[in-house]
Amino acid sequence: MACSTPSQWTHQALYIPAEEFRKLRDLTRHRGNLEKDIIDVKNRIQRTLEDGNIKLKSAISNVFGVAGRKVLKAIIEGEKDPDVLAGLVDTNVKAKKEVIKKSLNHTIDETNLFLLNNMYSQLLYLEHLAQELGKKMTI
């Protein structure tokens, strides 16, 4: 029977989880929020790259893997030569060098470079927070 008046509420036992479970629930919720924030920042970086005619996703399967991050850092630092950028990609990436070079021929302006730098810093910070949170959750 459902409670319909406040006087009936006091007669039912409320389930209050143990403190350990409440803390774990809070940490888990926060981790979910961090993961969503990380995905959002990665999507914004990808969109900004595409605005500058960089189609890195078509040449590298994981834009935020080791090879993709090397290229991203070089672009942020001002590298524009597709040959130099393609040289940063490991040889074990499946795409051919010509496809990679074509995907890296870009026209990123100073504003987008600033945004990329800002978003990449934000991504690194969020990933650091997620890593610290993961450590906290295993204790």
N, C-alpha and C positions, 0 to 999 in steps of 0.2 A: 504494500500500500504506500502510495506516495505521500510525502509530507506536504500539507497545504497551509499550515499555520506555524509561526515561529515556536509556539509552545510544543509542538510535536517534534521539532528539530532536536530539542535537548534530550529526547528519549532515545535517539538513535546514536549508535557509536560512529564516530568519524574515523576513517582510516587516515592516519598520518604516518607516512613512511619514516623509517629510521633516518637519523641525521646523515649517515653515510650515503644512503640512497638519494637523499635530497641534494647533497653536494654533487654526487655523480650526475644527477639529472641536470643540475645547473651547468656543470662543465660540458656535458653532452650538448645541451642547447647552444652554448656559446661556440662550441666547435662547429656545429651546423651553420651558425651565423658567419663564422670565419670562412668556412668553405664556400658559402654563397658569395661572400665579398671577394674571395680569391677568383672565383669564376667570373664575376662581374668585371674585375680589373683585367683579367686575361682577354675577355671579349672586347673591352674598350681598346686595349692595345692592338688586338687583331684588326679592329675597325679602323683605327688610326693608321696602321700599316697599309691597309687596303686603300685608304684615302690618298696615300702617297704612292699608289700604284705598285706596292710591294705585295706580291701574291705568294708569300713564303709558304703558306699552307698547301699550295698546290705542288710544292717541291719537297717539303719536309713534313713527314707525318705528324711529328710533335713539335710544334713551333716553340714550345717552352721546355723542350729537352735540352741536352747539352749543346748540340749543334745550333739549334734555334736561338738559344740565349747568347752564344758567341756572336752570331750575326746581329742580333738585336742590340747588344752592347756596342758593337762596331758602328752600327747605324746611328745610335744615340751619340756616340763620340764624333760623328760627322763624316764617317767613311761613305763615299758615294760610288766608288768604282765597283761594278758588279763582279769583275774578275777577282778583286781582293776579297769581297764578301763571299763569293763562291768558294774561294780557297779556305775559308774558315770552316766550311762544312766538311765533316769527316768523310772518308771514302766509303764507309759502310752504309751511307745513306743511299737508298735505292734509286733516287732520281739521278739522271745524268747531269753532268756539269753544265751543259748547254741549257737545260731546263731550269736549273738553279740560277744561272746567270740571268736568264730572261725574267725569272720571277723577282730578281733583285734590282732590276733597272728601275730606279725610283725617282720621284720628284717631290721629296718631302721638304716642306718649307721649315723655317725656323720655329714657327709656332707649334707645328706638329712634333718637331724634335724636342721642344720644351715639354710638351704634353707626354711624349713617350718617356722621356727621362723621369718626369714626375710619376707617371703611372708605374714604370718599372721599379722605382724606389718604393712605391706603395706596395707593389706585389711582393718584393723582397721582405718588407716589414711584416706584411700579413702572413707570409709563409713562416717567418721567424716566430711570430705569435702562435701560429698553429703548431709548430714544432714544440715550443715551450708548453703549450697546453697538453699536447700528447704525452710529454714527460710527466706532467702533473697527474694525468689520468691513470698512468700505470703505477703510481705509488700506492 
